[in-house]
Amino acid sequence: MRRLLFILLAITTHQFAISQEVTYTVKPFSGKKIQTFDPSTAEESYMPKMESLESPYPSGNSYRLFLKDQKKKGSAIAKQENKSSRSSLNTNSSLNPIIQQELGMKRIVPVPNQDTSYVFDYSGGTPLDNTIAFGKNGILLASVNSFLWGYDTFSDSSLFKNADGSTRIISFGQFADTLIPDPNSSFPFDPKLIYDHINERYIYVFLDGRGPSDSQCIIGFSTTSDPRDPWNVYSLPGDPRGLGANWTDYPAIAITEDELFFTVNMIIPNVSWQEGFDGTVIWQIELEDGYNGEADLDVQLWDNIAFNNEYVRYLCPVEGAVDPEGPNAYFVSNRPWDAQNDTLFVVEVTNTIASGQASLNVTPVKSNVTYGIPPNGKQANTPAGTEDSLGLQTNDARFLGAVLNGNTIHAVGNTRDFTSNNAGVYHATITNVGTSSALSAVGHVIATDTLDLGYLKIAYPSNGTQYNQYVIGFNHTFTDVNAGISCIVYDADNDEYSEIYRLKDGLNYVDRMSGAYERWGDYFGIQNIHYAPGRVWTGGFYGLANRSSSTWFNDVSLNDSTLLNTESPKTEINDSKVYPNPVYDLFYADFVVEKEQVVHVYVVDMNGKTVVDFGSRNAQVGRNRFSFNSNKLPAGFYIINGISNNQVVFQEKIVRSE
């Protein structure tokens, strides 16, 4: 019945007017399956490519010229006003995070007949467009322009490998097969990754083509929790209006309980910036169809979204802070091209495709603190006074990441700090979301006199009961600081921030394009580790010694206690025991649960690194026993964890003896 309704609705496009302020159109679509891509059968590709390092600018080159003028206006405002909310920030150094693991995006090549390997940095394209996803099996997926890379953090080895054991990467062309017949002419770009920890699947989105005739969106759904298994790959048109006038740019993605949402910008080529931006659209897609590999995806397109006859631009999808929310989906926006503004927007898509009752709302809200187009990030080779035209490109002040926790959205974007005139972070807290009360917004500008900050994202590394704190990750640079990666922790209970914590400093400034600004983004990767409350993985941009750039990853925890869960975690039982301890071979963990549930069991070392993951097991009402052969564990101290629904079922320190 649902598919019949979908076909009938496809006959027309429906125009809605919600009061006199908000207008939009909604139209059903069908996403076509391209192929089932199997990474295990993909061979190493030479991936030959001849390309300009100056990748087409987001929203078109004419918009870049407009932004230069706006950035200059922002500098003039900063000189006149010399004010900022930065001084109002409450800081607490005890919130500073701790690095648990770190690694670079490397190519590892074993040396034949030797117990050693060559290690090389992957530099990727310009911009890198960093994106990451991390699964409960310890697999870190990352993508840059223009390939997919993976790492098994449990076994400390490359995920995709060639026959000789060397690192293999998956090209965009391999993933999309015949739909991208010549990657050297279309140059696929803008990857986005997400991990659905409820369904234990990865989702991969990227774009291809930069004109109405070849623009398209590629969407991949993994068929299992292991990205080395086959993927279902689909395509949606980059000119969905079918007028031969637009191409698609700058995707952003999030999921609800049942659906994937991703937003893209419609661009008209070869016109002025005023005409070139032709709106932001929302694609709404049923997850189940993609996971099951259906021949056609049930899809809905939200288009022509406007408030007071002006497009609401660059919609940033809001992710569920702990679990995917639903059925309603939320998006945040602002006036990102303005030199200074205080207006924010919350866009809501109510209900699912399957309900047949979805609608769209746009609500403006004023913030107490202004934001504005940031200056570029300064480097050692940036001449004084040219930060609005040279340096590391910051683009505009659009929101780049947002999470929903209860009735509060935390959103982050680039901004200008009107005290230092440096590039900073704008953190907006929007309350009363999804309630009958009026929305309220409070803004903070995070900045310093000694760093430029840009390309950021936010995550909430909690299980819903602990650590009401958020981690904001971003890139940093300055005249005497090489391009690297930082983060800051926000404590929502006390309205306090940690210090800016430097995760990775670059080895040199970046100089890939002669006589022009350098591409710094356009994205930052961050994701909470769902099985380990209090921890996130980040993936950002840093400078290499040869003045190129690459990606660096950090596993960051809020504090020591979050790593080992020793701060009186909530438990479901009070009758568990592990034995023998010390253990020589067979090990047992006995525990009691009051209801049937799934328990995830894993072992970490004393540094918090997972050394073995046993996956999820069904536990029945009453007493249960988990056992394993410990012979493969090296002698030492460990912690075994049994977690169900983000609560500790059992957790004990164990000693593995010789």
C-alpha positions as CSV (number, residue, x, y, z in Angstrom):
1,M,0.0,0.0,0.0
2,R,2.8,2.4,0.8
3,R,4.5,2.0,-2.6
4,L,1.2,2.5,-4.4
5,L,0.7,5.7,-2.5
6,F,4.2,6.8,-3.5
7,I,3.5,6.2,-7.2
8,L,0.3,8.2,-7.0
9,L,1.9,11.1,-5.3
10,A,4.6,11.2,-7.9
11,I,2.1,12.6,-10.5
12,T,2.3,16.1,-9.1
13,T,4.5,18.4,-7.1
14,H,2.6,20.0,-4.2
15,Q,3.0,23.7,-3.2
16,F,2.4,24.6,0.4
17,A,2.2,27.9,2.2
18,I,2.4,27.8,6.0
19,S,1.3,31.3,7.0
20,Q,2.6,34.1,4.9
21,E,6.2,33.6,5.8
22,V,7.2,30.0,5.0
23,T,6.9,28.3,1.5
24,Y,8.3,25.0,0.1
25,T,7.5,22.3,-2.3
26,V,7.7,18.5,-1.7
27,K,8.0,15.9,-4.4
28,P,8.4,12.1,-4.3
29,F,11.3,10.4,-6.0
30,S,12.8,7.0,-6.5
31,G,16.5,6.3,-5.9
32,K,17.8,3.7,-8.4
33,K,20.2,1.0,-7.3
34,I,23.5,1.1,-9.2
35,Q,25.2,-2.0,-8.0
36,T,26.2,-4.1,-5.0
37,F,29.8,-3.2,-4.4
38,D,32.0,-5.8,-2.8
39,P,35.2,-4.3,-1.3
40,S,36.8,-7.8,-1.0
41,T,36.8,-8.2,-4.8
42,A,38.0,-4.7,-5.6
43,E,41.6,-4.7,-6.8
44,E,44.2,-2.2,-6.1
45,S,43.7,0.7,-8.5
46,Y,46.3,3.0,-9.9
47,M,43.7,5.8,-9.6
48,P,45.4,7.9,-12.3
49,K,44.2,11.5,-12.0
50,M,45.2,14.8,-13.6
51,E,43.4,17.6,-11.7
52,S,43.8,21.2,-10.7
53,L,44.5,21.6,-7.0
54,E,42.0,24.5,-7.0
55,S,38.8,22.4,-6.5
56,P,35.7,24.3,-7.5
57,Y,34.6,26.6,-4.7
58,P,31.5,25.6,-2.7
59,S,28.5,27.4,-4.2
60,G,30.5,28.6,-7.2
61,N,33.5,30.8,-7.9
62,S,31.4,34.0,-8.1
63,Y,30.4,33.3,-4.5
64,R,34.0,33.2,-3.6
65,L,34.5,36.7,-4.9
66,F,31.5,37.9,-3.0
67,L,32.8,36.4,0.2
68,K,36.1,38.3,-0.1
69,D,34.1,41.5,-0.1
70,Q,32.0,40.4,2.9
71,K,35.1,39.3,4.8
72,K,36.6,42.8,4.3
73,K,33.3,44.3,5.7
74,G,33.6,42.0,8.7
75,S,37.1,43.3,9.4
76,A,35.8,46.9,9.3
77,I,33.1,46.0,11.8
78,A,35.6,44.4,14.1
79,K,37.8,47.5,14.0
80,Q,34.8,49.8,14.8
81,E,33.1,47.7,17.5
82,N,35.9,45.7,19.0
83,K,33.5,43.6,21.0
84,S,32.8,40.0,21.4
85,S,31.1,37.5,23.8
86,R,34.4,35.7,24.2
87,S,35.1,37.4,27.6
88,S,31.9,36.0,29.0
89,L,33.0,32.4,28.6
90,N,33.3,30.4,31.9
91,T,36.4,28.2,31.6
92,N,37.5,25.3,33.7
93,S,40.8,23.6,33.0
94,S,39.6,20.4,34.8
95,L,37.4,19.7,31.8
96,N,40.4,19.3,29.6
97,P,40.1,16.0,27.6
98,I,42.7,13.2,27.4
99,I,44.0,11.6,24.2
100,Q,43.6,7.8,24.4
101,Q,44.7,6.8,20.9
102,E,45.9,8.6,17.8
103,L,47.0,7.7,14.3
104,G,47.4,9.2,10.9
105,M,45.8,8.4,7.6
106,K,48.7,6.1,6.5
107,R,49.6,3.7,3.8
108,I,51.4,0.8,5.3
109,V,53.6,-1.4,3.0
110,P,55.3,-4.5,4.5
111,V,58.9,-5.0,3.6
112,P,59.3,-8.5,2.0
113,N,61.0,-11.0,4.3
114,Q,61.4,-8.4,7.0
115,D,59.5,-7.7,10.2
116,T,59.0,-4.0,9.3
117,S,57.0,-1.8,7.0
118,Y,57.2,1.4,5.0
119,V,54.7,4.0,6.2
120,F,53.5,6.9,4.0
121,D,51.0,9.7,4.5
122,Y,47.9,10.0,2.3
123,S,47.6,13.6,1.4
124,G,44.3,13.5,-0.5
125,G,42.8,16.3,-2.6
126,T,42.1,19.9,-2.0
127,P,40.2,20.4,0.1
128,L,40.5,17.1,2.1
129,D,36.8,17.1,3.1
130,N,37.4,15.0,6.2
131,T,34.7,12.7,7.3
132,I,34.7,9.7,9.7
133,A,32.5,6.9,11.1
134,F,33.4,4.5,13.9
135,G,31.6,1.2,14.6
136,K,31.3,-0.9,17.7
137,N,33.6,-3.5,16.1
138,G,36.4,-0.9,16.4
139,I,36.5,-0.1,12.7
140,L,37.4,3.5,11.9
141,L,36.2,4.5,8.4
142,A,37.4,7.8,6.9
143,S,37.1,9.4,3.6
144,V,38.8,12.4,1.9
145,N,38.7,13.6,-1.7
146,S,38.6,11.1,-3.4
147,F,38.8,7.7,-1.7
148,L,37.6,5.6,1.2
149,W,40.1,4.4,3.8
150,G,39.7,2.2,6.9
151,Y,41.5,1.1,10.0
152,D,40.9,-1.8,12.5
153,T,41.7,-0.2,15.8
154,F,41.2,-3.5,17.7
155,S,43.9,-5.3,15.6
156,D,45.9,-2.1,14.9
157,S,46.0,-2.7,11.2
158,S,44.7,-1.4,7.9
159,L,41.1,-2.4,7.1
160,F,41.4,-2.8,3.3
161,K,44.5,-4.8,2.3
162,N,46.1,-6.0,-0.9
163,A,47.4,-9.6,-1.3
164,D,50.8,-8.5,0.0
165,G,49.3,-7.0,3.2
166,S,49.7,-3.4,2.1
167,T,47.0,-0.8,2.6
168,R,44.4,-0.5,-0.1
169,I,42.0,2.4,-0.5
170,I,38.6,2.3,-2.3
171,S,38.2,5.0,-5.0
172,F,35.0,6.8,-5.6
173,G,35.0,5.4,-9.1
174,Q,35.2,1.9,-7.9
175,F,32.4,2.4,-5.4
176,A,30.0,3.9,-8.0
177,D,31.2,1.6,-10.9
178,T,29.8,2.5,-14.3
179,L,27.9,5.5,-13.0
180,I,31.2,7.3,-13.0
181,P,32.7,6.2,-16.3
182,D,35.6,8.7,-16.1
183,P,36.5,10.0,-12.6
184,N,39.3,12.1,-14.3
185,S,36.7,14.3,-16.0
186,S,33.9,14.4,-13.4
187,F,36.1,14.4,-10.3
188,P,33.7,13.0,-7.6
189,F,34.0,14.9,-4.4
190,D,32.5,15.9,-1.0
191,P,32.3,12.5,0.9
192,K,30.2,12.1,4.0
193,L,30.1,9.1,6.4
194,I,27.8,8.1,9.3
195,Y,27.5,5.0,11.5
196,D,24.0,3.9,12.5
197,H,24.8,2.1,15.8
198,I,21.2,1.0,16.3
199,N,21.2,-1.0,13.0
200,E,25.0,-1.4,13.0
201,R,25.4,-0.1,9.5
202,Y,27.6,2.4,7.7
203,I,26.2,5.0,5.3
204,Y,28.5,6.7,2.7
205,V,27.5,9.7,0.5
206,F,29.5,11.6,-2.1
207,L,28.8,13.8,-5.1
208,D,29.9,13.6,-8.7
209,G,29.7,16.0,-11.6
210,R,29.8,19.8,-11.6
211,G,27.2,20.6,-14.2
212,P,23.5,20.0,-14.8
213,S,24.2,17.2,-17.3
214,D,26.4,15.0,-15.1
215,S,25.7,16.1,-11.4
216,Q,24.5,13.2,-9.2
217,C,24.5,12.0,-5.6
218,I,25.9,8.6,-4.7
219,I,24.6,6.8,-1.6
220,G,26.0,3.6,-0.2
221,F,24.5,1.4,2.6
222,S,26.7,-1.3,4.2
223,T,24.9,-4.7,4.4
224,T,26.6,-5.6,7.7
225,S,28.6,-4.0,10.5
226,D,31.8,-4.8,8.6
227,P,32.4,-2.4,5.8
228,R,34.5,-5.0,4.0
229,D,31.3,-6.8,3.2
230,P,29.1,-5.7,0.2
231,W,27.4,-2.3,0.0
232,N,24.1,-1.4,-1.7
233,V,24.9,1.6,-3.9
234,Y,22.2,4.1,-5.2
235,S,22.1,7.3,-7.3
236,L,19.9,10.4,-7.1
237,P,19.9,13.2,-9.6
238,G,22.0,16.3,-9.0
239,D,19.5,18.3,-11.1
240,P,16.3,17.0,-9.4
241,R,14.1,19.8,-10.8
242,G,14.9,18.4,-14.3
243,L,15.3,21.8,-15.9
244,G,18.9,21.4,-16.9
245,A,19.8,24.4,-14.8
246,N,21.4,23.1,-11.6
247,W,24.2,21.0,-10.2
248,T,24.5,19.7,-6.6
249,D,27.1,20.8,-4.0
250,Y,28.0,20.6,-0.3
251,P,26.2,17.7,1.3
252,A,25.4,17.2,5.0
253,I,23.8,14.1,6.4
254,A,22.1,12.8,9.5
255,I,19.7,9.9,10.4
256,T,16.5,9.5,12.4
257,E,15.2,6.2,13.7
258,D,13.9,5.3,10.2
259,E,15.3,7.6,7.7
260,L,18.4,9.2,6.1
261,F,18.3,13.0,5.5
262,F,20.9,14.8,3.5
263,T,20.9,18.4,2.4
264,V,22.6,19.8,-0.7
265,N,22.8,23.2,-2.4
266,M,21.5,23.8,-5.9
267,I,24.0,25.8,-8.0
268,I,23.4,27.6,-11.3
269,P,26.7,27.6,-13.2
270,N,28.3,30.6,-14.9
271,V,26.3,33.4,-13.3
272,S,26.8,35.9,-10.5
273,W,26.7,34.9,-6.9
274,Q,23.3,36.5,-6.4
275,E,21.8,34.2,-9.1
276,G,24.2,31.3,-8.6
277,F,22.7,30.0,-5.4
278,D,19.4,28.4,-6.2
279,G,18.3,27.0,-2.8
280,T,19.1,24.2,-0.4
281,V,17.1,21.0,-0.8
282,I,16.4,18.1,1.7
283,W,16.5,14.5,0.5
284,Q,14.5,12.2,2.8
285,I,15.2,8.5,2.3
286,E,13.9,5.3,4.0
287,L,16.8,3.5,5.7
288,E,15.3,0.0,5.5
289,D,15.1,0.1,1.8
290,G,18.8,0.9,1.6
291,Y,19.9,-1.7,4.1
292,N,17.8,-4.4,2.4
293,G,19.2,-3.5,-1.1
294,E,15.8,-2.8,-2.6
295,A,15.9,-2.0,-6.4
296,D,14.3,1.4,-5.6
297,L,14.6,3.7,-2.6
298,D,11.5,5.5,-1.3
299,V,12.6,9.1,-1.4
300,Q,11.0,12.5,-0.8
301,L,12.5,15.9,-1.9
302,W,11.9,19.1,0.0
303,D,12.6,22.0,-2.3
304,N,12.3,25.8,-2.6
305,I,12.4,26.3,1.2
306,A,12.0,30.0,1.9
307,F,11.2,32.4,4.7
308,N,9.8,35.8,3.8
309,N,10.5,35.0,0.1
310,E,14.2,34.4,0.8
311,Y,15.8,31.0,0.6
312,V,16.8,29.4,4.0
313,R,20.4,28.5,3.0
314,Y,22.8,25.7,3.9
315,L,20.6,23.6,6.1
316,C,22.7,21.6,8.5
317,P,21.0,18.3,9.6
318,V,20.8,17.8,13.4
319,E,21.9,14.5,14.7
320,G,20.5,12.7,17.7
321,A,22.9,13.3,20.6
322,V,22.8,9.8,22.0
323,D,20.6,7.7,19.6
324,P,18.9,8.7,16.3
325,E,15.7,10.7,17.1
326,G,12.4,10.6,15.3
327,P,10.1,10.6,13.6
328,N,10.7,14.3,13.1
329,A,14.0,15.6,11.7
330,Y,15.5,19.0,12.5
331,F,17.9,21.3,10.6
332,V,19.6,24.5,11.6
333,S,20.6,27.5,9.5
334,N,21.5,31.2,9.7
335,R,22.5,34.1,7.5
336,P,26.0,32.7,6.7
337,W,27.0,35.2,4.1
338,D,26.4,38.3,6.3
339,A,29.3,40.3,7.7
340,Q,27.4,40.3,11.0
341,N,24.0,38.9,12.0
342,D,22.1,37.4,15.0
343,T,19.3,35.4,13.2
344,L,19.1,31.6,13.4
345,F,16.6,29.2,11.9
346,V,15.3,25.8,12.9
347,V,13.7,23.8,10.1
348,E,11.6,20.8,11.1
349,V,10.4,18.0,8.8
350,T,7.5,16.4,10.7
351,N,6.9,12.7,10.3
352,T,8.1,10.0,7.9
353,I,7.6,9.2,4.2
354,A,5.6,6.1,5.2
355,S,3.2,8.1,7.3
356,G,2.1,10.1,4.2
357,Q,1.7,13.1,6.6
358,A,5.1,14.8,6.6
359,S,5.2,18.6,6.5
360,L,7.8,21.3,7.0
361,N,8.2,24.2,9.4
362,V,10.7,27.0,9.6
363,T,11.1,29.0,12.8
364,P,13.4,32.0,13.1
365,V,15.0,32.8,16.4
366,K,17.3,35.7,17.5
367,S,20.5,34.9,19.4
368,N,21.9,37.2,22.1
369,V,25.3,37.1,20.4
370,T,26.1,37.9,16.8
371,Y,28.1,35.9,14.4
372,G,29.7,36.8,11.0
373,I,31.8,35.8,8.1
374,P,35.2,34.7,9.5
375,P,38.6,35.9,8.2
376,N,40.8,33.2,6.7
377,G,43.2,31.3,8.8
378,K,46.6,32.8,9.0
379,Q,49.8,30.8,8.4
380,A,53.5,31.6,8.5
381,N,53.5,32.6,4.9
382,T,50.3,34.8,5.1
383,P,51.3,38.5,4.6
384,A,49.9,40.8,7.3
385,G,46.6,42.3,6.4
386,T,45.7,39.7,3.7
387,E,43.7,37.3,6.0
388,D,40.5,38.2,4.2
389,S,41.8,37.0,0.9
390,L,44.8,34.7,1.5
391,G,45.7,32.1,4.2
392,L,43.6,29.0,4.9
393,Q,40.1,29.4,3.4
394,T,37.3,29.5,6.0
395,N,34.3,29.9,3.6
396,D,31.3,31.6,5.3
397,A,29.5,31.3,8.7
398,R,27.2,28.4,8.0
399,F,26.5,25.8,10.6
400,L,28.7,22.7,10.1
401,G,27.4,20.5,12.9
402,A,24.5,20.1,15.3
403,V,23.1,17.6,17.8
404,L,19.7,17.4,19.6
405,N,19.6,16.4,23.2
406,G,16.1,16.4,24.7
407,N,14.6,19.7,23.6
408,T,17.9,21.5,23.1
409,I,20.0,21.8,19.9
410,H,23.7,22.6,20.1
411,A,24.9,23.9,16.8
412,V,28.4,25.1,15.8
413,G,29.7,27.1,12.8
414,N,32.6,29.3,11.8
415,T,32.5,33.0,12.8
416,R,34.6,36.1,13.2
417,D,35.7,37.0,16.7
418,F,35.0,40.8,16.8
419,T,37.6,41.4,19.5
420,S,40.7,39.8,17.9
421,N,39.4,39.8,14.3
422,N,40.5,36.1,14.3
423,A,38.5,33.2,13.0
424,G,36.6,31.5,15.8
425,V,33.9,29.0,16.7
426,Y,30.2,30.1,17.1
427,H,28.4,27.8,19.5
428,A,24.6,28.3,19.7
429,T,22.3,26.6,22.2
430,I,18.7,26.6,21.0
431,T,16.1,25.5,23.6
432,N,12.4,24.6,23.6
433,V,12.8,22.6,20.4
434,G,9.7,20.4,19.7
435,T,7.7,22.0,22.5
436,S,4.8,24.6,22.5
437,S,7.1,27.2,24.0
438,A,8.9,29.8,21.9
439,L,12.4,29.0,20.8
440,S,15.3,30.7,22.6
441,A,18.9,30.9,21.5
442,V,22.1,31.7,23.4
443,G,25.4,32.1,21.6
444,H,29.0,31.9,22.6
445,V,32.1,32.9,20.5
446,I,35.1,30.6,21.2
447,A,38.3,32.3,20.1
448,T,41.8,33.4,21.2
449,D,44.3,36.1,20.3
450,T,46.8,33.4,19.3
451,L,44.9,31.0,17.0
452,D,42.5,31.0,14.1
453,L,39.9,28.2,14.3
454,G,37.8,26.7,11.5
455,Y,35.9,23.8,10.1
456,L,34.3,22.2,13.1
457,K,31.7,19.7,14.4
458,I,30.1,18.7,17.7
459,A,29.5,15.4,19.4
460,Y,27.9,14.4,22.7
461,P,29.9,11.5,24.1
462,S,27.4,10.3,26.7
463,N,25.1,7.4,27.2
464,G,22.3,9.7,28.3
465,T,23.0,9.3,32.0
466,Q,26.6,10.4,32.4
467,Y,28.7,13.4,31.4
468,N,26.4,16.1,30.2
469,Q,29.3,17.5,28.2
470,Y,29.9,18.1,24.5
471,V,33.1,17.9,22.5
472,I,33.6,20.5,19.7
473,G,36.4,19.5,17.3
474,F,38.0,22.0,14.8
475,N,41.2,22.8,12.9
476,H,43.6,25.5,14.1
477,T,46.4,27.6,12.6
478,F,48.3,30.9,13.1
479,T,51.3,32.8,12.0
480,D,53.5,30.8,14.4
481,V,51.4,27.7,14.7
482,N,51.3,25.1,11.9
483,A,47.9,23.9,10.8
484,G,46.6,21.3,13.2
485,I,43.7,20.0,15.1
486,S,42.1,21.0,18.4
487,C,39.0,20.5,20.5
488,I,37.1,22.1,23.4
489,V,34.8,20.5,26.0
490,Y,31.5,22.2,27.0
491,D,29.9,21.3,30.3
492,A,26.2,22.1,29.8
493,D,25.3,21.7,33.5
494,N,27.6,24.4,34.6
495,D,27.9,26.4,31.3
496,E,31.7,26.0,31.4
497,Y,34.3,25.3,28.7
498,S,37.6,23.6,28.9
499,E,40.7,25.3,27.5
500,I,41.3,24.9,23.8
501,Y,43.1,21.5,23.8
502,R,45.6,21.0,21.0
503,L,45.2,17.4,19.7
504,K,47.7,17.6,16.8
505,D,50.1,20.3,15.7
506,G,51.2,20.3,12.1
507,L,54.7,19.7,10.9
508,N,54.8,22.7,8.6
509,Y,52.5,25.3,7.1
510,V,50.5,24.2,4.1
511,D,51.5,25.5,0.6
512,R,49.9,23.4,-2.1
513,M,48.7,26.2,-4.4
514,S,51.0,28.9,-5.5
515,G,49.8,32.5,-5.1
516,A,46.4,31.7,-3.8
517,Y,44.6,30.8,-0.5
518,E,44.8,27.2,0.6
519,R,41.8,25.0,1.0
520,W,41.4,24.2,4.7
521,G,38.2,22.1,4.9
522,D,35.5,21.8,4.0
523,Y,34.5,19.4,6.8
524,F,35.7,18.0,10.2
525,G,35.0,14.5,11.4
526,I,33.8,13.6,14.9
527,Q,31.8,10.8,16.3
528,N,31.1,9.5,19.8
529,I,32.2,5.9,20.6
530,H,28.8,4.4,21.4
531,Y,30.1,1.5,23.5
532,A,32.4,3.8,25.6
533,P,30.6,6.8,27.1
534,G,32.8,9.8,27.5
535,R,34.9,9.2,24.3
536,V,34.9,10.5,20.8
537,W,37.0,10.0,17.6
538,T,38.0,13.1,15.7
539,G,39.4,13.5,12.3
540,G,40.9,16.8,11.1
541,F,43.4,18.6,8.9
542,Y,47.1,19.1,9.6
543,G,50.2,20.2,7.7
544,L,52.9,17.8,6.6
545,A,56.6,18.5,6.6
546,N,56.5,18.9,2.8
547,R,53.9,21.6,3.1
548,S,51.1,19.3,1.9
549,S,48.3,18.2,4.2
550,S,46.8,15.0,5.6
551,T,44.3,13.7,8.1
552,W,45.0,12.9,11.8
553,F,42.7,10.9,14.1
554,N,42.3,11.1,17.9
555,D,40.4,9.0,20.3
556,V,39.6,11.6,23.0
557,S,38.1,10.9,26.4
558,L,36.5,13.4,28.8
559,N,38.5,12.2,31.8
560,D,40.2,9.1,33.2
561,S,37.0,7.8,34.9
562,T,35.1,7.8,31.6
563,L,37.5,5.3,30.2
564,L,37.2,2.7,32.8
565,N,33.7,3.5,34.1
566,T,34.9,3.4,37.7
567,E,32.8,6.4,38.9
568,S,29.9,4.4,40.3
569,P,28.2,3.7,37.0
570,K,24.6,2.7,37.0
571,T,24.3,-1.1,37.0
572,E,21.4,-3.4,36.4
573,I,22.5,-6.1,38.9
574,N,24.3,-6.5,42.2
575,D,25.1,-10.2,41.8
576,S,28.0,-10.7,39.4
577,K,31.4,-12.4,39.8
578,V,34.3,-13.3,37.6
579,Y,36.7,-16.2,38.1
580,P,39.3,-17.5,38.3
581,N,41.3,-14.3,38.8
582,P,44.2,-14.4,38.0
583,V,43.2,-16.4,34.9
584,Y,45.3,-18.9,33.1
585,D,43.0,-20.3,30.4
586,L,39.2,-20.5,30.7
587,F,37.6,-17.5,32.2
588,Y,34.0,-17.1,33.5
589,A,31.7,-14.1,34.2
590,D,28.5,-14.9,36.0
591,F,25.8,-12.3,36.2
592,V,22.0,-11.8,36.7
593,V,19.6,-9.7,34.7
594,E,15.9,-9.0,35.5
595,K,14.8,-9.1,31.8
596,E,15.9,-10.6,28.5
597,Q,18.4,-8.3,26.8
598,V,21.4,-8.1,24.6
599,V,24.8,-7.7,26.3
600,H,27.9,-6.4,24.5
601,V,31.0,-8.0,25.9
602,Y,34.6,-6.7,25.3
603,V,38.0,-6.5,27.0
604,V,40.2,-3.4,27.3
605,D,43.7,-3.0,28.5
606,M,44.6,-0.5,31.2
607,N,45.1,2.2,28.6
608,G,41.5,1.8,27.6
609,K,42.3,0.2,24.2
610,T,39.9,-2.6,23.3
611,V,42.0,-5.8,22.8
612,V,39.2,-8.2,22.0
613,D,35.5,-7.6,21.2
614,F,33.2,-10.6,21.6
615,G,30.2,-8.7,20.1
616,S,26.6,-8.8,21.4
617,R,25.1,-11.9,23.1
618,N,21.6,-12.6,24.2
619,A,21.1,-12.9,28.0
620,Q,18.0,-14.5,29.5
621,V,16.1,-13.6,32.6
622,G,18.0,-14.7,35.7
623,R,21.6,-16.0,36.0
624,N,23.8,-16.1,33.0
625,R,27.5,-17.0,32.4
626,F,29.9,-15.7,29.8
627,S,33.2,-17.5,29.3
628,F,36.1,-17.4,26.9
629,N,39.6,-18.9,26.4
630,S,42.1,-16.3,27.6
631,N,45.2,-18.1,26.1
632,K,45.5,-15.5,23.3
633,L,45.7,-12.6,25.8
634,P,49.3,-11.6,26.6
635,A,50.1,-11.5,30.3
636,G,48.9,-8.3,32.0
637,F,46.0,-6.4,33.5
638,Y,42.7,-6.0,31.7
639,I,39.1,-5.0,32.3
640,I,36.2,-7.1,31.0
641,N,33.0,-5.2,30.3
642,G,29.4,-6.3,29.8
643,I,27.2,-3.5,28.6
644,S,23.4,-3.5,27.8
645,N,21.4,-0.5,26.8
646,N,24.3,1.8,27.8
647,Q,24.3,0.4,31.3
648,V,27.0,-1.8,33.0
649,V,25.9,-5.4,33.6
650,F,29.3,-6.5,34.8
651,Q,32.7,-4.9,34.8
652,E,35.8,-6.3,36.6
653,K,39.5,-6.0,36.5
654,I,41.2,-9.3,35.6
655,V,44.8,-10.5,35.6
656,R,46.1,-12.7,32.9
657,S,49.0,-14.8,34.3
658,E,51.8,-16.4,32.4
